[in-house]
Amino acid sequence: MTRPCACSTRPDSGGGVMKNAHRRGTWLAVVLAMLLAAAMAAVPPATSGGAAGAGSATLPAGTFEAHLDGFAGVKGTRVKLSRSGAGRNDGRAMVVRRAHTGKATTVSKHRFAGAHAAGTAYVVRVWVRTTARRQVTLRVREIAGGRKVQTRSADVRTKAGAWTRLKVRLKTRKRDSALKLGIVTPRVVSGERVLVDDLRVRPKSGKGDSEPLVATLTNGCGRTARGIPDCGTYVGAAHGSNTDPSGLEQQVGAHLGVRRTYYTATGVASAVRTAQADLAAGRLPWVSFKLPYSWTEMADGKGDAWATDLAQRLATAGGPVWVAFHHEPEGDGDIQEWRRMQEHLAPLVRTTAPNVAFTVVVTGWNQFYGEPAYSLANIWPRGVKVDVAGFDIYQQYGVEKNGTTTTKWTDFAQYYQAISAWAGSVGVDWALGETGVTHVAADARPAEIVNAVQLMQSYGGIAYSYFDSALNSVAPWTLETTTKRNAFAQALRGAAALK
């Protein structure tokens, strides 16, 4: 028998009764202070008034939705933001022009990359579109002590009106150096436009770079056998009680890019059938399982036969599958035994099923604003490969608890910035395993879902799964209102999906 989400409850969860009586701390977990190059100011995960995340990001976002991310024109080159709809995913992009025909050059004043050792490999990727056939160069310079260490570049000759990707790989020669980026078009005629969008800088260990790309997604990006995209973000949902989402898909006019489902240990056969159906429909299955034995017993090998059987069945599913074991563990037992369990199962599953991505899903709030025992430094699996870190973070505006309605907005930019910095430091991709918006929040900010997806993509998140269910919920997260469905449909448009 299948079981839907066992959403553990905390200030940013979709579940019912709070598992742990955590106070809303205003400090960040110790792990971030250790991992980031500079200490990050601690703030609560909600802000009152204004646009969510306004002014909180200190690193370039790369989607050019609200600002130029530090880029400026050089020697007669002009840059500005495009109108909405001109970008790769119906958003905005950076427009590069010249008043007079000549060389167009734009350089970022920001210094990319953070604390790292010499020899760290980085991948820099950006998409460009020109109104005429033109050569475009992405230039990446390593800077240390104010001096240029090395330069790497990539050239492409575009087709008029088509988005083209540029990618540069660079291995740093200096410790804690920075990367300075430039985009150069040798000849731009007055009136022509060069559009720049979806800039991404990350350590090579992210985005599945350790495994080859085996297929292309609907957005033109590649993916590994385990479904890790080279670029782009899957958008999808958990629907009902593992309910067939085809009805929802008809309403929003698109297939889900990712589909979240939940099963007990006895539901393996059903989970495999559902995964096969999802793959046939072009959805990436992301499946959570409860375990047949305790965390300690699983860590000690008692459940190896069960886990091996599961992995062997999923290996024949016909495409990539993401798997999580006991998501949202906070308050369910000894968290160190949960960590040991993940460390034991990760290599077993990944070795048995080369198409299965091993994911670990936590609440998010507990890691960044809760007790130190739940910080990522303390609970993250050690010495094993985890493909995706999942976080279950909900928009709390409009949630009613104990007769009080929350009027502060959960600041997703704060979460994304912290998660992205941490994920880059440990070489793991990240995603939202669950998220939701109340009816009240959607009415107040109709674009809340769209904005959260676009912002997430700018910070490198690879999947956004909406919790479209009333089960175990403290608020109306479902996509039952016209406002929510329209926003979700817009978020799906142009997003990554299997094909």
VEXMI-538060 format. One line per 8 residues: number of its first residue (from 0); their letters; for each residue x, y, z of C-alpha. Coordinates in steps of 0.25 Angstrom, whole numbers. Layout:
BEGIN
NUM> a> X,Y,Z; ...
This chain:
BEGIN
0> mtrpcacs> 0,0,0; 5,13,-4; 7,25,6; 8,39,3; 17,49,9; 20,48,24; 23,63,24; 30,66,37
8> trpdsggg> 26,79,42; 34,91,45; 32,106,42; 35,103,27; 28,90,25; 15,85,20; 12,75,31; 2,75,42
16> vmknahrr> 7,76,57; 21,81,59; 31,69,62; 41,78,70; 38,91,78; 49,98,71; 49,113,73; 51,121,60
24> gtwlavvl> 66,124,62; 72,135,55; 86,129,53; 91,121,42; 97,107,44; 111,106,48; 114,98,35; 112,110,27
32> amllaaam> 122,119,34; 132,108,32; 130,106,18; 128,120,12; 139,129,9; 133,140,18; 123,139,29; 109,140,25
40> aavppats> 100,149,33; 89,141,40; 75,145,37; 61,138,39; 55,131,27; 44,141,26; 43,155,23; 32,165,24
48> ggaagags> 28,173,12; 35,175,-1; 39,166,-11; 44,152,-6; 59,152,-6; 61,167,-10; 75,171,-7; 79,158,0
56> atlpagtf> 87,152,-11; 102,156,-11; 106,147,-23; 102,149,-37; 89,141,-40; 92,138,-55; 77,139,-60; 77,154,-62
64> eahldgfa> 62,155,-57; 64,167,-48; 78,173,-50; 90,172,-59; 98,163,-49; 110,172,-49; 112,173,-64; 115,186,-71
72> gvkgtrvk> 119,190,-85; 133,193,-89; 138,204,-99; 124,208,-105; 117,195,-102; 103,197,-95; 96,187,-87; 82,187,-81
80> lsrsgagr> 71,177,-77; 62,172,-87; 47,172,-87; 40,160,-80; 39,148,-90; 52,151,-97; 60,141,-89; 62,126,-90
88> ndgramvv> 50,122,-81; 41,134,-84; 48,143,-74; 57,154,-76; 72,154,-82; 83,163,-83; 84,171,-96; 97,175,-101
96> rrahtgka> 97,186,-112; 106,197,-119; 102,211,-123; 112,209,-135; 117,197,-142; 129,190,-135; 134,181,-124; 124,178,-113
104> ttvskhrf> 130,174,-99; 123,173,-86; 131,169,-73; 126,166,-59; 131,174,-48; 127,162,-39; 138,152,-35; 132,138,-36
112> agahaagt> 137,125,-29; 139,124,-14; 149,118,-4; 156,106,-12; 169,99,-13; 178,101,-25; 174,91,-35; 159,92,-33
120> ayvvrvwv> 152,90,-46; 141,100,-50; 131,100,-61; 125,113,-66; 113,112,-75; 105,123,-82; 94,124,-93; 95,134,-104
128> rttarrqv> 85,138,-115; 88,148,-127; 79,155,-137; 90,152,-148; 100,141,-150; 112,145,-141; 124,140,-134; 122,141,-118
136> tlrvreia> 133,138,-108; 132,134,-94; 145,138,-86; 148,134,-72; 160,140,-65; 166,134,-52; 170,146,-43; 179,145,-30
144> ggrkvqtr> 185,156,-23; 179,166,-33; 187,159,-44; 183,151,-56; 187,136,-54; 181,130,-66; 171,132,-77; 162,121,-83
152> sadvrtka> 151,124,-94; 141,117,-103; 136,122,-116; 123,119,-124; 117,124,-137; 102,126,-134; 90,125,-143; 81,137,-144
160> gawtrlkv> 70,136,-134; 75,123,-127; 80,121,-113; 94,115,-113; 102,110,-101; 116,114,-98; 124,106,-87; 138,108,-82
168> rlktrkrd> 145,98,-73; 156,104,-64; 165,98,-53; 170,108,-43; 185,110,-41; 184,118,-28; 177,116,-15; 164,124,-13
176> salklgiv> 166,131,-26; 154,138,-33; 148,137,-47; 145,149,-55; 136,147,-67; 134,154,-80; 126,153,-93; 132,158,-106
184> tprvvsge> 125,159,-120; 136,164,-130; 126,171,-139; 112,176,-135; 105,185,-145; 97,197,-139; 83,192,-136; 87,178,-134
192> rvlvddlr> 85,171,-121; 93,160,-113; 84,154,-103; 91,147,-91; 84,138,-81; 86,126,-71; 100,129,-66; 105,118,-57
200> vrpksgkg> 118,116,-50; 121,104,-42; 131,94,-37; 133,82,-47; 127,72,-37; 114,78,-38; 103,76,-49; 107,62,-51
208> dseplvat> 121,65,-58; 127,53,-53; 118,44,-61; 115,46,-76; 103,52,-83; 95,41,-89; 82,49,-94; 77,62,-97
216> ltngcgrt> 65,69,-89; 54,77,-96; 61,90,-92; 73,86,-100; 82,83,-88; 88,69,-86; 86,59,-75; 94,47,-69
224> argipdcg> 88,33,-68; 83,37,-54; 76,49,-59; 85,60,-54; 83,71,-64; 95,79,-70; 87,91,-68; 72,95,-66
232> tyvgaahg> 62,92,-55; 52,81,-55; 38,86,-50; 28,77,-45; 19,72,-33; 14,62,-23; 0,60,-27; -11,55,-17
240> sntdpsgl> -8,42,-11; 1,37,-22; -10,40,-31; -8,39,-46; -5,54,-50; -10,53,-64; -22,61,-60; -14,72,-54
248> eqqvgahl> -5,72,-66; -17,74,-75; -21,86,-67; -7,93,-68; -5,89,-82; 9,81,-80; 15,69,-74; 22,69,-60
256> gvrrtyyt> 37,70,-62; 38,62,-49; 28,55,-40; 30,52,-26; 23,39,-20; 24,33,-6; 24,18,-2; 26,9,10
264> atgvasav> 36,-2,10; 25,-12,5; 21,-3,-7; 33,-6,-16; 26,-13,-27; 16,-2,-28; 27,8,-27; 34,2,-39
272> rtaqadla> 21,1,-47; 18,16,-44; 33,20,-48; 31,12,-61; 18,20,-64; 25,33,-61; 36,30,-70; 27,27,-81
280> agrlpwvs> 20,40,-79; 33,48,-79; 33,50,-64; 46,48,-56; 41,39,-44; 46,44,-30; 42,33,-20; 43,33,-5
288> fklpyswt> 43,20,3; 41,17,18; 50,6,22; 47,-9,26; 56,-8,38; 61,3,48; 72,12,44; 82,5,52
296> emadgkgd> 78,-9,46; 79,-3,32; 93,3,35; 97,-10,40; 93,-18,27; 80,-24,31; 72,-18,20; 83,-20,9
304> awatdlaq> 74,-31,2; 62,-21,2; 70,-10,-3; 77,-18,-14; 64,-24,-19; 59,-10,-20; 71,-5,-28; 71,-16,-37
312> rlataggp> 56,-14,-40; 58,1,-43; 70,-2,-51; 60,-8,-62; 50,4,-61; 54,9,-74; 61,22,-70; 66,31,-59
320> vwvafhhe> 60,30,-45; 63,38,-32; 62,31,-19; 61,36,-5; 61,27,8; 53,33,20; 52,47,16; 50,58,27
328> pegdgdiq> 57,50,38; 57,61,48; 51,57,61; 49,42,57; 61,36,64; 76,37,66; 80,46,54; 94,40,54
336> ewrrmqeh> 88,26,52; 80,32,40; 93,38,35; 100,24,36; 88,18,29; 90,27,17; 105,25,17; 102,10,16
344> laplvrtt> 91,10,5; 97,20,-4; 108,12,-10; 99,-1,-10; 88,6,-18; 97,14,-28; 106,2,-31; 94,-7,-34
352> apnvaftv> 86,3,-42; 94,12,-51; 81,19,-55; 77,23,-40; 82,36,-34; 83,35,-19; 76,46,-12; 76,51,3
360> vvtgwnqf> 64,60,7; 63,68,19; 54,80,24; 64,91,21; 59,99,33; 65,90,43; 78,91,36; 80,106,35
368> ygepaysl> 71,111,47; 69,99,56; 78,92,66; 93,89,63; 90,74,64; 83,76,51; 93,85,43; 98,79,30
376> aniwprgv> 112,78,36; 106,68,46; 96,60,38; 101,60,24; 106,46,19; 121,45,19; 131,38,10; 120,34,0
384> kvdvagfd> 114,40,-13; 100,46,-12; 95,51,-25; 84,61,-20; 82,68,-7; 67,71,-5; 60,81,3; 46,83,7
392> iyqqygve> 43,98,9; 29,104,9; 25,118,7; 19,121,21; 11,134,18; -3,132,21; -1,119,29; -11,119,41
400> kngttttk> -6,112,54; -13,113,67; -22,124,63; -10,133,57; -8,135,43; 7,137,38; 9,150,31; 24,149,28
408> wtdfaqyy> 29,144,15; 38,132,15; 51,138,8; 55,127,-2; 67,135,-7; 73,134,7; 70,119,6; 75,117,-8
416> qaisawag> 88,125,-5; 91,117,7; 88,104,0; 96,107,-13; 108,111,-5; 108,99,3; 105,90,-9; 116,95,-17
424> svgvdwal> 126,93,-5; 122,78,-4; 120,75,-19; 106,71,-19; 94,76,-27; 81,81,-20; 67,82,-21; 53,85,-14
432> getgvthv> 47,72,-11; 34,79,-6; 29,93,-6; 16,100,-6; 9,113,-6; -4,116,2; -16,122,-5; -14,135,2
440> aadarpae> 0,136,-2; -3,133,-17; -14,144,-16; -4,154,-11; 7,150,-20; 1,143,-32; 15,141,-38; 21,134,-25
448> ivnavqlm> 22,121,-31; 29,126,-44; 38,135,-36; 42,124,-27; 46,115,-39; 53,125,-46; 61,129,-34; 64,115,-31
456> qsyggiay> 70,112,-45; 78,125,-43; 85,118,-31; 87,105,-38; 75,97,-33; 72,85,-42; 58,81,-38; 46,88,-32
464> syfdsaln> 34,79,-27; 21,85,-23; 13,78,-12; 0,78,-18; -7,70,-7; -16,73,5; -10,61,12; -3,63,25
472> svapwtle> -3,78,22; -5,90,32; -9,99,20; -16,99,7; -4,96,-2; -12,90,-13; -12,95,-28; -27,96,-27
480> tttkrnaf> -29,111,-30; -28,118,-44; -17,127,-39; -8,115,-34; -10,107,-47; -7,118,-56; 6,121,-49; 10,106,-48
488> aqalrgaa> 7,105,-63; 16,117,-66; 27,111,-57; 26,98,-65; 27,105,-79; 41,103,-84; 46,96,-72; 55,83,-74
496> alk> 48,70,-76; 51,56,-81; 49,53,-96
